[in-house]
Amino acid sequence: MSLLDLLFRRRSPSKSARHGLLDRLRDRLPPGNAPGLLPSPDPAEGEEERLLGERLGIELHRHAATGRSMGLSRRVAAVASSAQRLDPRELEEALADLEPWELPSLLEALAARRDFAPPRVAEVARRLAPLARDFRTLAGALALLSKGTREADRDLLRLAARSHALARFCADAVLALEPAEVEPALLDLASVSDGLARSLILEQLAIRHLPDGASAGPLDRAEEALRLAGAIEEPIERAYAAVPLLEVSKAVPLLGSRPELAPALASCLEAVSRGGWNGGPGPGLARLPGAMATAEALIGRQELPAADRLRAARAVVDARPIPPGPVRLAADKLLASLQAT
């Protein structure tokens, strides 16, 4: 091989470089339109996706508590320039190596610029999405798409929402739709996702209905949301959705008319009890009035399945800080009665 060949030879592009990430996600769709994605054929990419998703939930909650990061001014200027030019490759360069949990800070700083043009930001992001080759770039494109999401973007969001590393940004993009479309669209995303991806989507749905949320109305399809949350396998992942859902879903009246919801509610309580001093997401069961009321209702209704009542009682006993008052007494009494039989 000549010296010129050595100087100008390019490395053979990897599969990741030859194919856009959306194409690779599409190749992982499970048969029968089952939720989630099949494992990545690239173990390194699969591990990166898992780790990004896990850290994303932690870091985004930290951002909500502490506010924006510093040192993003050059990126913000580059993103604004790419929007003015509608140049997706310039945007790709601006987003290079930016961690997904830094995106909220980027969006805040971008919105503070005088030349901020949301429709153009969304459009250049829309053009970048099919070109993105890695999770960080596609996460950035989805986050920026939220500045002007259209109905035509729904198919893109339904695909990307299946990934644990991307689902939260798909949910944020849906929040930019017309208010009447948001709840059904978020539930649609939750139905095609699983695990942590589903939980982060349902969390955004529930947060809208908290007292300081964007929606003053009730959560119309609370039963569907609770069933989707209850089906999330890992309790720690489930907690992201369960904590706010039990506070906004009016679970106690729902349980009265829909006793078949007991297993889903018990699953949510188990997840909520992992918070607080136990170290998981959320402040802990004892600090959440909706969760406390749900636990008391589940434990106290003798016509419900014993297994679900027992799960609720154990969630109360295992919670730290320990829930006070009637709910703890009811849990102790139920556990003692079951041990005696």
Buried (B, 14 or more C-beta within 10 A) or exposed (E): EEEEEEEEEEEEEEEBEEBBBBEBBEEBBEEEEEBBBBEBEBEEBBEBBBEBBBBBBEBBBEBEEEEBBEEBEEBBBBBBBBBBEBBBEBBBEBBEEBBBBBBBBBBBBBEEEEEBBBEBBBBBBBBBBBBBBBBBBBBBBBBBBBBBBBEEBBEBBBBBBBBBBBBBBBBBBBBBBEEEBBBBBBBBBBBBBBBBBBBBBBBBBBBBBEEEBEBEEEBEBBBBBBBBBBBBEEBBBBBBBBBBBBBBBBBBEBBEEBEEBBBBBBBBBBBBBBBBEBEBBBBBBBBBEBBBBBBBBBBBBEEBBEEBBBBBBBBBBBBBEBBEEEBBBBBBEBBEEEEEE
